């Protein structure tokens, strides 16, 4: 079970980093805001789908 405790901190940091990037991108304004939001949503949807099929 040591491998589980070794993998949990990097996984938690990866999830935190994804949400941090998502927050930064979504907080940006300007003419391309809708395009940026759509791109982030698409990447997150792909990542979630990959995570669901991986389990």
Secondary structure, DSSP 4 states (H G I P E B T S, - for coil): -HHHHHHHHHHHHHHHHHHHHHHHHHT--STTHHHHHHHHHHHHHHHHHHHHHH-
